[in-house]
Amino acid sequence: MGCYLVAGTAGFIGHRVSEFLLADGHIVLGLDDLNDAYDVRVKEWRLNRLLKYPNFVFERLDISKYNELKKWIKKQKVEIDAIFNLAARAGVTQSVTNPWIYVDTNMTGNLNLLEIARHNGIKKFVLASTSSLYGMNPPIPTPESADSDHPMQPYASSKKGAESMCHSYHYLYNLDVTVLRYFTVYGPAGRPDMVMFRFAKWILEDKPVELTGDGSQSRGFTYLDDIARGTILALKPVGFELINLGGHEVISINEMLAILEKKIGKKAKIEYIDRHKADITASLADVTKAKRILGWNPQVNLDQGISNMVQWFIEEKDWIQQVILP
């Protein structure tokens, strides 16, 4: 049995990683500030699932506040085996509007957790990063060696800074670090600012679907459970590694919309809107490294994954109808 600190435990990926760890009998120290980046009801739904586990310890805490973080860690009378930093201000377009808060959480917050690892003898650190670092026209499929030094939005810039700081702590203090560059993730209890959540909600509620551009842009999608399993596999000692995770099953936005229509049993009422300058046209991950180093193999295909997500929407529709989309 291990003990793991999961920052962002009420987040989309964080809650599923926490749930898997808890189900396996591990102790999870969960941190989340439950901020209003999107409707907090979604975060509360995820958190309530975790609170049912007796081996789950939760604190509402902002990781950018180092003194508060340090005091809380000191109160915990357990030895922490690893830190998962899955706490992030995510979202490409929102970061253009308010870049400062992205620096606070994604850079300062990450530094604070690295300091916690350093001063508490925690040997393993897993950082959630992003495929947005690869820019507008990366090679397809995109390997980890592709250029990531020219981020196009403050969100990607803040993640690049976090990655660099992780490498500094690996070099200076021999911290074992796995940086996971997530590609597009989908599944039940997703983020309301992400395309599948928005489309499913709009179709189910007979509201216009806002389709950016002409819908020909493509994304490599991976189901939440596969991402969570890969994140836990990243506990493996690697020294310092950048590893793509997800985005292995590519589909256009138009094709994804057609699948949602079929699963829901309704036609979408489409309203076309201009593409944002910060949006990329295509993403597809080269996950050779994840398979080789972590032994990661996705198990849930798009057809099954979208079915699972739609079923969750139907089961939880009473409160999801109240969720406000960003």
VMD Tcl script that draws the C-alpha trace (Angstrom):
set ca {
  {0.00 0.00 0.00}
  {1.33 3.41 -0.94}
  {0.51 7.00 -0.10}
  {0.16 9.51 -2.90}
  {-0.39 13.24 -2.98}
  {-2.75 14.14 -5.83}
  {-3.02 17.84 -6.57}
  {-6.12 18.58 -8.62}
  {-7.95 15.62 -7.13}
  {-11.38 16.99 -8.12}
  {-10.26 17.62 -11.69}
  {-11.24 15.58 -14.72}
  {-8.14 13.38 -14.81}
  {-7.22 13.88 -11.15}
  {-10.42 12.39 -9.80}
  {-10.11 9.25 -11.91}
  {-6.45 8.74 -11.00}
  {-7.42 9.19 -7.34}
  {-10.31 6.75 -7.70}
  {-8.11 4.06 -9.22}
  {-5.48 4.48 -6.48}
  {-8.11 4.37 -3.74}
  {-9.78 1.29 -5.21}
  {-6.41 -0.47 -5.09}
  {-6.12 0.25 -1.36}
  {-3.67 3.16 -1.46}
  {-3.94 6.32 0.64}
  {-4.63 9.47 -1.37}
  {-3.98 12.93 0.01}
  {-6.13 15.02 -2.29}
  {-5.74 18.74 -2.84}
  {-8.01 21.00 -4.86}
  {-9.06 24.62 -4.54}
  {-12.39 23.98 -6.33}
  {-11.93 27.19 -8.30}
  {-14.46 28.66 -10.69}
  {-12.55 28.04 -13.95}
  {-15.70 26.13 -14.88}
  {-18.93 25.25 -13.08}
  {-17.90 23.94 -9.67}
  {-20.85 21.51 -9.58}
  {-18.91 19.20 -11.87}
  {-15.92 19.25 -9.51}
  {-18.18 18.64 -6.51}
  {-19.74 15.60 -8.22}
  {-16.28 14.11 -8.75}
  {-15.14 14.96 -5.24}
  {-18.20 13.38 -3.64}
  {-17.31 10.07 -5.29}
  {-13.87 10.19 -3.68}
  {-15.11 11.18 -0.23}
  {-16.79 7.77 0.09}
  {-13.37 6.12 0.45}
  {-12.01 5.87 4.03}
  {-8.43 6.10 2.74}
  {-9.04 9.48 1.10}
  {-7.91 12.66 2.86}
  {-9.05 15.92 1.29}
  {-8.08 19.54 1.78}
  {-9.42 22.52 -0.13}
  {-6.18 24.33 -0.84}
  {-4.60 26.46 -3.56}
  {-1.18 25.04 -4.46}
  {0.08 28.52 -5.39}
  {-0.03 29.39 -1.65}
  {3.22 27.82 -0.48}
  {2.97 28.51 3.26}
  {-0.51 27.01 3.46}
  {0.62 24.00 1.45}
  {3.70 23.48 3.62}
  {1.69 23.69 6.87}
  {-0.88 21.17 5.66}
  {1.77 18.70 4.50}
  {3.51 18.96 7.88}
  {0.28 17.89 9.62}
  {0.09 14.66 7.65}
  {1.74 11.88 9.64}
  {2.40 9.61 6.67}
  {5.29 9.05 4.32}
  {4.37 10.19 0.82}
  {5.62 7.94 -1.98}
  {4.97 10.27 -4.91}
  {3.31 13.49 -5.99}
  {0.93 13.70 -8.93}
  {0.65 17.32 -10.00}
  {-2.60 17.16 -11.95}
  {-3.70 20.59 -10.75}
  {-3.74 23.07 -13.59}
  {-5.54 25.95 -15.10}
  {-6.36 24.33 -18.41}
  {-7.85 25.72 -21.59}
  {-6.20 27.41 -24.51}
  {-8.52 30.34 -25.21}
  {-9.22 31.26 -21.58}
  {-5.50 31.71 -20.97}
  {-5.44 34.51 -23.53}
  {-7.98 36.43 -21.45}
  {-6.33 35.93 -18.04}
  {-2.72 34.72 -18.35}
  {-1.75 35.71 -14.79}
  {-3.78 32.99 -13.10}
  {-2.20 30.39 -15.39}
  {1.23 31.43 -14.17}
  {0.05 31.26 -10.54}
  {-1.27 27.71 -10.76}
  {0.75 26.07 -13.50}
  {4.16 27.54 -12.70}
  {4.20 28.80 -9.12}
  {1.96 25.96 -7.93}
  {4.19 23.41 -9.62}
  {7.30 24.96 -8.07}
  {5.68 24.76 -4.64}
  {4.98 21.05 -5.07}
  {8.55 20.47 -6.23}
  {9.73 22.18 -3.05}
  {7.42 19.92 -1.01}
  {9.00 16.91 -2.70}
  {12.51 18.22 -2.10}
  {12.06 19.00 1.60}
  {10.07 15.89 2.46}
  {12.22 13.29 0.76}
  {9.58 12.42 -1.84}
  {11.43 10.69 -4.65}
  {8.85 10.61 -7.47}
  {7.01 13.43 -9.25}
  {4.47 13.14 -12.08}
  {3.51 16.32 -13.92}
  {0.50 16.74 -16.19}
  {1.57 18.77 -19.22}
  {-0.01 19.35 -22.61}
  {0.19 18.64 -26.32}
  {-0.52 22.35 -26.88}
  {3.24 22.84 -26.59}
  {3.70 21.39 -30.09}
  {2.17 24.44 -31.74}
  {0.01 24.89 -34.81}
  {1.63 22.58 -37.37}
  {3.49 19.75 -35.63}
  {4.50 16.57 -37.46}
  {1.61 14.10 -37.47}
  {1.75 11.84 -35.50}
  {3.67 14.03 -33.08}
  {6.68 12.59 -31.22}
  {8.13 14.03 -28.01}
  {11.12 15.24 -30.03}
  {8.95 17.69 -32.01}
  {9.54 21.39 -31.39}
  {7.94 22.56 -28.16}
  {9.91 25.77 -27.70}
  {7.46 28.09 -29.42}
  {4.19 27.91 -27.43}
  {1.33 29.83 -28.97}
  {-0.77 30.60 -25.89}
  {-0.10 31.53 -22.25}
  {-1.49 28.12 -21.21}
  {1.15 26.25 -23.20}
  {3.82 28.71 -22.08}
  {3.00 28.11 -18.43}
  {3.25 24.35 -18.94}
  {6.61 24.70 -20.68}
  {7.83 26.63 -17.66}
  {6.59 23.87 -15.35}
  {8.37 21.22 -17.40}
  {11.62 23.17 -17.31}
  {11.44 23.62 -13.54}
  {10.86 19.88 -13.13}
  {14.04 19.22 -15.08}
  {15.94 21.64 -12.82}
  {14.81 19.71 -9.73}
  {15.72 16.42 -11.36}
  {19.21 17.75 -12.09}
  {19.79 19.49 -8.77}
  {18.08 17.11 -6.35}
  {17.88 13.80 -8.22}
  {14.08 13.91 -8.25}
  {12.64 11.23 -10.52}
  {10.20 13.00 -12.87}
  {7.76 11.84 -15.51}
  {6.19 14.64 -17.53}
  {3.04 13.51 -19.33}
  {1.97 15.54 -22.32}
  {-1.74 14.84 -22.51}
  {-3.55 15.03 -25.81}
  {-7.35 15.34 -26.04}
  {-9.10 13.39 -23.26}
  {-12.82 12.65 -23.08}
  {-15.21 10.65 -20.93}
  {-17.80 10.95 -18.14}
  {-17.62 14.00 -15.86}
  {-15.42 15.90 -18.29}
  {-14.59 19.58 -18.32}
  {-17.52 21.73 -19.50}
  {-15.17 23.80 -21.67}
  {-14.15 20.75 -23.74}
  {-15.74 19.99 -27.06}
  {-17.39 16.63 -26.34}
  {-19.00 17.84 -23.11}
  {-20.36 20.94 -24.80}
  {-21.66 19.13 -27.87}
  {-23.36 16.37 -25.86}
  {-25.04 18.84 -23.53}
  {-26.25 21.04 -26.38}
  {-27.66 18.12 -28.38}
  {-29.39 16.55 -25.38}
  {-30.97 19.89 -24.45}
  {-31.98 20.77 -28.05}
  {-29.76 23.84 -28.04}
  {-27.64 25.13 -30.94}
  {-24.24 23.46 -31.25}
  {-21.49 26.06 -31.73}
  {-19.10 24.51 -34.24}
  {-15.77 26.29 -34.58}
  {-14.59 26.69 -38.17}
  {-15.92 24.16 -40.67}
  {-15.45 21.12 -38.42}
  {-12.73 19.60 -40.58}
  {-10.10 20.11 -37.87}
  {-9.10 16.83 -36.24}
  {-8.21 15.67 -32.74}
  {-6.64 12.53 -31.36}
  {-8.98 11.40 -28.59}
  {-8.32 9.03 -25.68}
  {-10.78 7.80 -23.06}
  {-10.40 8.98 -19.48}
  {-9.79 5.55 -17.94}
  {-6.94 4.85 -20.33}
  {-5.36 8.20 -19.45}
  {-5.74 7.54 -15.72}
  {-4.10 4.12 -16.04}
  {-1.24 5.62 -18.03}
  {-0.78 8.33 -15.42}
  {-0.42 5.73 -12.67}
  {2.00 3.73 -14.82}
  {4.11 6.91 -14.88}
  {5.14 6.13 -11.29}
  {7.80 3.92 -12.84}
  {11.35 5.20 -12.16}
  {12.60 6.87 -15.33}
  {15.05 9.55 -14.22}
  {13.51 12.34 -16.28}
  {11.24 11.67 -19.25}
  {8.77 13.58 -21.42}
  {6.06 11.17 -22.56}
  {3.03 11.72 -24.79}
  {-0.14 10.19 -23.42}
  {-3.38 9.93 -25.34}
  {-4.50 11.24 -28.65}
  {-3.99 7.92 -30.38}
  {-7.40 7.67 -32.10}
  {-7.90 10.54 -34.51}
  {-11.22 11.84 -35.82}
  {-12.50 15.10 -37.29}
  {-14.84 17.28 -35.25}
  {-17.57 16.69 -37.86}
  {-17.16 12.92 -37.52}
  {-17.20 13.15 -33.74}
  {-20.40 15.19 -33.89}
  {-22.02 12.56 -36.12}
  {-21.19 9.81 -33.60}
  {-22.67 11.88 -30.77}
  {-25.86 12.43 -32.78}
  {-26.16 8.68 -33.35}
  {-25.55 7.76 -29.69}
  {-27.93 10.42 -28.38}
  {-30.54 9.83 -31.06}
  {-30.93 13.50 -32.00}
  {-29.68 15.73 -34.79}
  {-27.58 18.71 -33.83}
  {-28.69 22.25 -34.64}
  {-25.38 23.62 -35.86}
  {-24.23 27.23 -35.64}
  {-20.85 27.89 -37.23}
  {-18.50 30.32 -35.48}
  {-15.07 31.62 -36.42}
  {-12.04 29.60 -35.37}
  {-10.01 31.17 -32.55}
  {-6.44 32.06 -33.46}
  {-5.16 29.96 -30.52}
  {-6.84 26.75 -31.75}
  {-4.79 24.16 -33.60}
  {-6.02 22.41 -36.74}
  {-4.91 18.86 -35.96}
  {-3.48 16.71 -33.18}
  {-2.38 13.09 -33.17}
  {0.10 11.67 -30.68}
  {2.97 9.35 -31.37}
  {2.63 7.16 -28.26}
  {5.49 4.78 -29.08}
  {7.42 6.02 -26.06}
  {4.49 5.51 -23.67}
  {4.11 1.95 -24.87}
  {7.83 1.23 -24.69}
  {8.66 2.84 -21.35}
  {5.38 2.57 -19.44}
  {3.82 -0.47 -21.13}
  {0.74 1.65 -21.82}
  {-1.89 0.36 -24.22}
  {-5.30 2.05 -24.56}
  {-8.21 -0.35 -24.07}
  {-11.35 1.71 -24.77}
  {-12.17 2.62 -28.37}
  {-14.07 5.75 -29.41}
  {-17.36 3.97 -30.01}
  {-17.44 2.49 -26.51}
  {-16.00 5.57 -24.86}
  {-18.55 7.94 -26.37}
  {-21.33 5.51 -25.41}
  {-20.10 5.58 -21.82}
  {-19.98 9.37 -21.81}
  {-23.48 9.76 -23.26}
  {-24.82 7.27 -20.71}
  {-23.33 9.37 -17.91}
  {-25.05 12.48 -19.30}
  {-28.38 10.67 -19.37}
  {-28.01 9.30 -15.82}
  {-26.95 12.68 -14.40}
  {-29.11 14.91 -16.59}
  {-31.09 16.51 -13.75}
  {-28.12 18.42 -12.37}
  {-26.09 18.62 -15.61}
  {-28.88 20.76 -17.09}
  {-27.97 23.40 -14.50}
  {-24.27 23.39 -15.46}
  {-23.22 26.68 -17.04}
  {-20.82 26.31 -19.96}
  {-17.82 28.68 -20.00}
}
mol new
graphics top color blue
foreach p $ca { graphics top sphere $p radius 0.5 }
foreach p [lrange $ca 0 end-1] q [lrange $ca 1 end] { graphics top cylinder $p $q radius 0.2 }
display resetview
